[in-house]
Amino acid sequence: MNRSSNLSIKRGKPSYFMSILGVTLVLMLLGVVGWLVINANKLGDYFKESVEVRAELRGDLNKKDSLTLMAYIGAQPYVRELEFINKEKAKQIFLGDGNKSWEGILDANPLPNSINFKVKPAYMNADSLLIIQADLKKQTYISNVSYPQALVDNLNKNIQRISLILLAIAILLATVVIILIDNTIRLAMFSNRFLIKTMQMVGATRWFIAKPMDQRAIINGGISGGIAIVLVQGVILLFERLLPELRTIRDWQSLTMLYGGLVLLGIGITLFSTHRSVIKYLKMKLDDLY
């Protein structure tokens, strides 16, 4: 009987390897999709923060009035950063955008002084920008407030659309992952069904039989989650090498939560499926195992 048990254990070991491999692959896939969901939101905030609002000033203000106006705008809760653009710098920006110089046609620089600022992502929507625009236009020294309205509208619509699509994919994939892990563990436990039944027949209790297998399931789930984290991090580093801009939106807090979720999911589903399979085979008759 001991020899039969040893043979059963040996037959079970390859299944453990295959279950770890299978769980690792599906956790890695879920991790990559989770990273895409995180990046979609971060990338949206990154683009929102790059949109600039331009407050054009009336004439040439003296230094005191300019500083007072700068201080007022900078104190507003929606401002992330701001910069004073004088006529000369405005001209450089104008020519840098590929526009032709007006020299020889106009004697004076027609571009106004302005205060250009970027708003926080939470305020980068049509309603908030209209309120900001109306408030600043009330200031005596501001003649006009402009921002790329079409860009803002399209940006918000596209970010919302992409986020919803990725979220739906993540939920669907999470469901598929749970089912795949469950089936993988059940297949791994199938090769141990005779060992489980043999231990029951010699008088072992359910807890005595299930305990070592549950412990092994926890270890396997942790190993799968750990390997999946390494693989996902490798994928992230590869994408960041191809697209260096992704490094600027890297969020270690969100990644840590994602990695912790992968380990907990790997352990939780593996443990649940293993324990359920053990109880299932304990309840089955010996003839039904063949």
Secondary structure in CASP SS format (residue, H / E / C, confidence):
PFRMAT SS
TARGET T0000
AUTHOR 0000-0000-0000
METHOD secondary structure of the structure
MODEL  1
M C 1.00
N H 1.00
R H 1.00
S H 1.00
S H 1.00
N H 1.00
L H 1.00
S H 1.00
I H 1.00
K H 1.00
R H 1.00
G H 1.00
K H 1.00
P H 1.00
S H 1.00
Y H 1.00
F H 1.00
M H 1.00
S H 1.00
I H 1.00
L H 1.00
G H 1.00
V H 1.00
T H 1.00
L H 1.00
V H 1.00
L H 1.00
M H 1.00
L H 1.00
L H 1.00
G H 1.00
V H 1.00
V H 1.00
G H 1.00
W H 1.00
L H 1.00
V H 1.00
I H 1.00
N H 1.00
A H 1.00
N H 1.00
K H 1.00
L H 1.00
G H 1.00
D H 1.00
Y H 1.00
F H 1.00
K H 1.00
E H 1.00
S H 1.00
V C 1.00
E E 1.00
V E 1.00
R E 1.00
A E 1.00
E E 1.00
L E 1.00
R C 1.00
G C 1.00
D C 1.00
L C 1.00
N C 1.00
K H 1.00
K H 1.00
D H 1.00
S H 1.00
L H 1.00
T H 1.00
L H 1.00
M H 1.00
A H 1.00
Y H 1.00
I H 1.00
G H 1.00
A C 1.00
Q C 1.00
P C 1.00
Y C 1.00
V E 1.00
R E 1.00
E E 1.00
L E 1.00
E E 1.00
F E 1.00
I E 1.00
N C 1.00
K H 1.00
E H 1.00
K H 1.00
A H 1.00
K H 1.00
Q H 1.00
I H 1.00
F H 1.00
L H 1.00
G H 1.00
D C 1.00
G C 1.00
N C 1.00
K C 1.00
S C 1.00
W C 1.00
E E 1.00
G C 1.00
I C 1.00
L E 1.00
D C 1.00
A C 1.00
N C 1.00
P C 1.00
L C 1.00
P C 1.00
N C 1.00
S E 1.00
I E 1.00
N E 1.00
F E 1.00
K E 1.00
V E 1.00
K C 1.00
P H 1.00
A H 1.00
Y H 1.00
M C 1.00
N C 1.00
A H 1.00
D H 1.00
S H 1.00
L H 1.00
L H 1.00
I H 1.00
I H 1.00
Q H 1.00
A H 1.00
D H 1.00
L H 1.00
K H 1.00
K C 1.00
Q C 1.00
T C 1.00
Y C 1.00
I E 1.00
S E 1.00
N E 1.00
V E 1.00
S E 1.00
Y C 1.00
P C 1.00
Q H 1.00
A H 1.00
L H 1.00
V H 1.00
D H 1.00
N H 1.00
L H 1.00
N H 1.00
K H 1.00
N H 1.00
I H 1.00
Q H 1.00
R H 1.00
I H 1.00
S H 1.00
L H 1.00
I H 1.00
L H 1.00
L H 1.00
A H 1.00
I H 1.00
A H 1.00
I H 1.00
L H 1.00
L H 1.00
A H 1.00
T H 1.00
V H 1.00
V H 1.00
I H 1.00
I H 1.00
L H 1.00
I H 1.00
D H 1.00
N H 1.00
T H 1.00
I H 1.00
R H 1.00
L H 1.00
A H 1.00
M H 1.00
F H 1.00
S C 1.00
N C 1.00
R H 1.00
F H 1.00
L H 1.00
I H 1.00
K H 1.00
T H 1.00
M H 1.00
Q H 1.00
M H 1.00
V C 1.00
G C 1.00
A C 1.00
T C 1.00
R H 1.00
W H 1.00
F H 1.00
I H 1.00
A H 1.00
K H 1.00
P H 1.00
M H 1.00
D H 1.00
Q H 1.00
R H 1.00
A H 1.00
I H 1.00
I H 1.00
N H 1.00
G H 1.00
G H 1.00
I H 1.00
S H 1.00
G H 1.00
G H 1.00
I H 1.00
A H 1.00
I H 1.00
V H 1.00
L H 1.00
V H 1.00
Q H 1.00
G H 1.00
V H 1.00
I H 1.00
L H 1.00
L H 1.00
F H 1.00
E H 1.00
R H 1.00
L H 1.00
L C 1.00
P H 1.00
E H 1.00
L H 1.00
R H 1.00
T H 1.00
I H 1.00
R C 1.00
D C 1.00
W H 1.00
Q H 1.00
S H 1.00
L H 1.00
T H 1.00
M H 1.00
L H 1.00
Y H 1.00
G H 1.00
G H 1.00
L H 1.00
V H 1.00
L H 1.00
L H 1.00
G H 1.00
I H 1.00
G H 1.00
I H 1.00
T H 1.00
L H 1.00
F H 1.00
S H 1.00
T H 1.00
H H 1.00
R H 1.00
S H 1.00
V H 1.00
I H 1.00
K H 1.00
Y H 1.00
L H 1.00
K H 1.00
M C 1.00
K C 1.00
L H 1.00
D H 1.00
D H 1.00
L H 1.00
Y C 1.00
END
